[in-house]
Amino acid sequence: MSYMAIVGLACFLWAFVFENIGWTVLVLGVSVLASMFFLPSYNYMLVSEWVGMDEMSLLMIILCILVTMVSLVSSSKDIKSESMPKMGGFSIVEMVFFVCLGSFFFFQSCSWMDFYFFFEFTLIPTFFLILKWGYRPERLQAATFMMLYTVSSSLPLFMGFMWMWSYVGSDNMFLGKMMSSFRLVDMEWPWLVMSLGFLVKLPVYGVHGWLPKAHVEAPLSGSMLLAGILLKFGGYGLIRFMWLVEIYSSFITQFILVVALWGGVLSGLICMCQSDLKSLIAYSSIGHMGMSLGSLLSFYSIGKMACVCVMFAHGLCSPILFSLAASSYDICGSRNVLLGRGVLRIFPIFSALWFLFCVLNMGVPPSLNFYSEVFCVGSLMWSNFLFGLLAGLMCFISGCYCLILYGLVSHGGFSSVENSNTNLSPRYVFSSVFVMFVLLMGGFCLDTFMV
């Protein structure tokens, strides 16, 4: 498998350098699908004192590679633009790779301080992506909101890690787990304060104010990285933190679960009122992440599996929706769904892609999205019948706004601002077809997500 990964990466780099988009996506797809089918099964492999890896880490790293490469393929127009400025001598490609590199180390960290450092490090290149390559003057406010929300909320987490380090005498997670037992049965409020950094990064409804602003103002690569990788930091970090402190079902966890589920319902209703494509997709991310958090807090093993499935499926589907929104912007010069309607008449293939990813986003069988939602509803139903009803309502609302989105974009009268002479870029088609294939085949690899 290691040789297959090396050969696949070499072929991908060769195809990307020589600008052969078709071979690029094909080679990447074959390599990743082979890795998913033959993923080794083990509990945890400690590479060194600071680096470790298990199945969940591998899944997140695979997701990171996929999203990074697809974002580079979809953003090739921005990359090739000669007028694209640099920030401090760094190009947009280097900023994307900085985010990817920081994500690699975050998903493999078994040290508390390394874990926290890389949790915050990826904000720096993301901040510059929004600040320098954003589209509108409001990008400064969006980048500032993102930094204020995430950094201020993670300060209690840093203080908690420092206390654990002084208590155990080491910042290694597994050494601390073996030497001490951090059971916060009677300390739910400290757990909530320390988990606030993960809940904001997820984000949970109520502390989500930074996400729509960041998505709307970010360039295409920034939006794809935010939706595909950075939002998964919250879920992954919460899974690791809950394992470390051995939190159990309590009033606080039930309260967070209710807020996450009701927030998902409200964000779905907000999606029905949105006219901006990127804002709509951003609010849909809040709903999906709320469902994943709810299934995790059900404290069932299938709930944890459902959380990982939702993170992986959403991490692939949502970036492609942003890519399709960017393609609509190329056609009509606006992200307004009313100005970009009627693309079925001039671009039938583009309309088909919108349909496929709208139904994938709402969870059509036999895709990975469908199974993840079924597992989420099942785990929440076992926890409490009302929680299951809320999750089912969330799925119903998700289907409603996805169908509304497809109807507004594809059907209706031809808008006067649309340019029928604009050609549909093949980079959107190749990346969309590849991700669609991965999501459909992911439904046949469910044992991979039993972490």
GIVEN-V70705 format. One record per residue. N is the residue number from 1. PSI is psi in radians with two decimals (NA if undefined). BURIAL is b if it has 9 or more other ideal C-beta (glycine too) atoms within 8 Angstrom, else e. Layout:
BEGIN
N_PSI_BURIAL, N_PSI_BURIAL
END
This chain:
BEGIN
1_-0.61_e, 2_-0.70_e, 3_-0.68_e, 4_-0.72_b, 5_-0.72_b, 6_-0.79_e, 7_-0.74_b, 8_-0.73_b, 9_-0.70_b, 10_-0.77_e, 11_-0.65_b, 12_-0.80_b, 13_-0.67_e, 14_-0.78_e, 15_-0.64_b, 16_-0.68_b, 17_-0.71_e, 18_0.22_e, 19_0.55_e, 20_1.61_e, 21_-0.68_b, 22_-0.88_e, 23_-0.57_b, 24_-0.93_b, 25_-0.64_b, 26_-0.84_b, 27_-0.75_b, 28_-0.73_b, 29_-0.79_b, 30_-0.73_b, 31_-0.79_b, 32_-0.72_b, 33_-0.67_b, 34_-0.67_b, 35_-0.64_b, 36_-0.65_b, 37_-0.54_e, 38_0.54_e, 39_2.21_b, 40_2.64_e, 41_1.97_e, 42_2.81_e, 43_-0.98_e, 44_2.43_e, 45_1.98_e, 46_1.84_e, 47_-0.76_e, 48_-2.95_e, 49_-0.44_e, 50_-0.22_e, 51_2.29_b, 52_2.87_b, 53_2.44_b, 54_-2.95_b, 55_-0.67_b, 56_-0.67_b, 57_-0.75_b, 58_-0.73_b, 59_-0.76_b, 60_-0.60_b, 61_-0.72_b, 62_-0.76_b, 63_-0.72_b, 64_-0.77_b, 65_-0.79_b, 66_-0.88_b, 67_-0.69_b, 68_-0.83_b, 69_-0.71_b, 70_-0.63_b, 71_-0.64_b, 72_-0.71_b, 73_-0.77_b, 74_-0.48_b, 75_0.33_b, 76_-0.46_b, 77_-0.76_b, 78_-0.63_b, 79_-0.69_b, 80_-0.19_e, 81_2.21_e, 82_-0.43_e, 83_0.00_e, 84_2.06_b, 85_2.91_e, 86_2.64_e, 87_1.86_b, 88_0.58_e, 89_-0.05_e, 90_2.45_b, 91_3.05_e, 92_-0.56_b, 93_-0.73_e, 94_-0.64_e, 95_-0.71_b, 96_-0.74_b, 97_-0.52_b, 98_-0.74_b, 99_-0.76_b, 100_-0.74_b, 101_-0.78_e, 102_-0.61_b, 103_-0.69_b, 104_-0.89_b, 105_-0.59_b, 106_-0.79_b, 107_-0.25_b, 108_0.03_b, 109_2.33_b, 110_0.30_b, 111_2.37_b, 112_-0.80_b, 113_-0.67_b, 114_-0.70_b, 115_-0.83_b, 116_-0.68_b, 117_-0.85_e, 118_-0.39_b, 119_-0.63_b, 120_-0.42_b, 121_-0.68_b, 122_-0.26_b, 123_-0.50_b, 124_-0.96_e, 125_-0.56_b, 126_-0.68_b, 127_-0.77_b, 128_-0.55_b, 129_-0.77_b, 130_-0.74_b, 131_-0.72_b, 132_-0.64_e, 133_0.21_b, 134_2.89_b, 135_-0.46_e, 136_2.85_e, 137_-0.37_e, 138_0.00_b, 139_-0.51_b, 140_-0.76_e, 141_-0.70_b, 142_-0.78_b, 143_-0.67_b, 144_-0.73_e, 145_-0.78_b, 146_-0.79_b, 147_-0.74_b, 148_-0.79_b, 149_-0.91_b, 150_-0.75_b, 151_-0.79_b, 152_-0.63_e, 153_-0.39_b, 154_-0.08_b, 155_-0.75_b, 156_-0.56_b, 157_-0.73_b, 158_-0.75_b, 159_-0.66_e, 160_-0.69_b, 161_-0.68_b, 162_-0.69_e, 163_-0.73_e, 164_-0.70_b, 165_-0.80_b, 166_-0.51_e, 167_-0.70_e, 168_-0.64_b, 169_0.10_e, 170_2.65_e, 171_0.20_b, 172_2.24_b, 173_-0.76_b, 174_-0.59_b, 175_-0.73_b, 176_-0.61_b, 177_-0.65_b, 178_-0.61_e, 179_-0.50_e, 180_2.82_e, 181_1.83_e, 182_1.35_b, 183_1.93_e, 184_0.84_b, 185_-0.72_e, 186_0.29_e, 187_0.92_e, 188_-0.66_b, 189_-0.76_e, 190_-0.65_b, 191_-0.72_b, 192_-0.75_b, 193_-0.72_b, 194_-0.54_b, 195_-0.09_b, 196_-0.62_b, 197_-0.69_b, 198_-0.67_b, 199_-0.60_b, 200_-0.65_b, 201_-0.39_b, 202_-0.90_b, 203_2.74_b, 204_2.55_b, 205_2.31_b, 206_-0.57_e, 207_0.58_b, 208_0.11_b, 209_-0.47_e, 210_-0.46_b, 211_-0.91_b, 212_-0.66_b, 213_-0.77_b, 214_-0.72_b, 215_-0.75_b, 216_-0.65_b, 217_-0.26_b, 218_2.67_b, 219_3.06_b, 220_-0.81_b, 221_-0.67_b, 222_-0.73_b, 223_-0.70_b, 224_-0.69_b, 225_-0.68_b, 226_-0.86_b, 227_-0.64_b, 228_-0.53_b, 229_-0.96_b, 230_-0.59_b, 231_-0.42_b, 232_-0.25_b, 233_-0.68_b, 234_-0.82_b, 235_-0.78_b, 236_-0.79_b, 237_-0.63_b, 238_-0.65_b, 239_-0.80_b, 240_-0.72_b, 241_-0.67_b, 242_-0.59_b, 243_-0.63_e, 244_-0.75_b, 245_-0.08_b, 246_0.96_b, 247_2.54_b, 248_3.03_e, 249_2.24_e, 250_-3.06_b, 251_-0.70_e, 252_-0.80_b, 253_-0.65_b, 254_-0.65_b, 255_-0.79_e, 256_-0.67_b, 257_-0.78_b, 258_-0.74_b, 259_-0.72_b, 260_-0.75_b, 261_-0.80_b, 262_-0.62_b, 263_-0.65_b, 264_-0.69_b, 265_-0.79_b, 266_-0.70_b, 267_-0.59_b, 268_-0.70_b, 269_-0.63_b, 270_-0.63_b, 271_-0.60_b, 272_-0.35_b, 273_-0.02_e, 274_2.48_b, 275_-0.33_e, 276_2.23_b, 277_-0.81_b, 278_-0.64_b, 279_-0.67_b, 280_-0.80_b, 281_-0.61_b, 282_-0.76_b, 283_-0.54_b, 284_-0.54_b, 285_-0.63_b, 286_-0.71_b, 287_-0.78_b, 288_-0.72_b, 289_-0.56_b, 290_-0.67_b, 291_-0.71_b, 292_-0.69_b, 293_-0.70_b, 294_-0.75_b, 295_-0.61_b, 296_-0.70_b, 297_0.01_b, 298_-0.28_b, 299_0.55_e, 300_2.65_b, 301_-0.63_e, 302_-0.45_b, 303_-0.69_b, 304_-0.72_b, 305_-0.73_b, 306_-0.66_b, 307_-0.79_b, 308_-0.69_b, 309_-0.78_b, 310_-0.75_b, 311_-0.75_b, 312_-0.80_b, 313_-0.78_b, 314_-0.60_b, 315_-0.32_b, 316_-0.68_b, 317_-0.79_b, 318_-0.74_b, 319_-0.62_b, 320_-0.60_b, 321_-0.69_b, 322_-0.63_b, 323_-0.74_b, 324_-0.62_b, 325_-0.66_b, 326_-0.63_b, 327_-0.68_b, 328_-0.64_b, 329_-0.65_b, 330_-0.56_b, 331_-0.84_b, 332_-0.10_b, 333_0.28_e, 334_2.64_e, 335_0.08_b, 336_2.25_b, 337_-0.43_b, 338_-0.50_e, 339_-0.39_b, 340_0.42_b, 341_2.89_b, 342_0.44_b, 343_-0.25_b, 344_-0.52_b, 345_-0.60_e, 346_-0.48_e, 347_1.40_b, 348_-0.63_e, 349_-0.72_e, 350_-0.71_b, 351_-0.65_b, 352_-0.68_e, 353_-0.72_b, 354_-0.74_b, 355_-0.79_b, 356_-0.76_b, 357_-0.38_b, 358_-0.73_b, 359_-0.53_b, 360_-0.67_b, 361_-0.53_b, 362_-0.08_b, 363_1.19_b, 364_2.41_e, 365_2.62_e, 366_0.69_e, 367_2.89_b, 368_-0.57_b, 369_-0.70_b, 370_-0.86_b, 371_-0.63_b, 372_-0.71_b, 373_-0.65_b, 374_-0.78_e, 375_-0.65_b, 376_-0.85_b, 377_-0.70_b, 378_-0.80_b, 379_-0.67_b, 380_-0.58_b, 381_-0.68_b, 382_-0.59_e, 383_-0.85_b, 384_2.34_e, 385_-0.65_e, 386_-0.61_e, 387_-0.70_b, 388_-0.66_b, 389_-0.72_e, 390_-0.73_b, 391_-0.70_b, 392_-0.69_b, 393_-0.68_b, 394_-0.74_b, 395_-0.70_b, 396_-0.80_e, 397_-0.65_b, 398_-0.76_b, 399_-0.65_b, 400_-0.89_b, 401_-0.44_b, 402_-0.73_b, 403_-0.66_b, 404_-0.74_b, 405_-0.82_b, 406_-0.72_b, 407_-0.70_b, 408_-0.68_b, 409_-0.76_b, 410_-0.62_b, 411_3.11_e, 412_3.13_e, 413_2.70_e, 414_2.19_e, 415_2.53_b, 416_-0.34_e, 417_-0.16_e, 418_2.45_b, 419_1.85_e, 420_-0.24_e, 421_-0.14_e, 422_2.28_e, 423_2.47_e, 424_2.11_b, 425_2.35_b, 426_-0.32_e, 427_-0.61_b, 428_-0.68_b, 429_-0.84_b, 430_-0.82_b, 431_-0.65_b, 432_-0.77_b, 433_-0.69_b, 434_-0.84_b, 435_-0.65_b, 436_-0.72_b, 437_-0.73_b, 438_-0.75_b, 439_-0.68_b, 440_-0.69_b, 441_-0.40_b, 442_-0.46_b, 443_-0.31_b, 444_0.09_e, 445_0.69_b, 446_-0.47_b, 447_-0.37_e, 448_-0.51_b, 449_0.11_b, 450_1.31_e, 451_NA_b
END
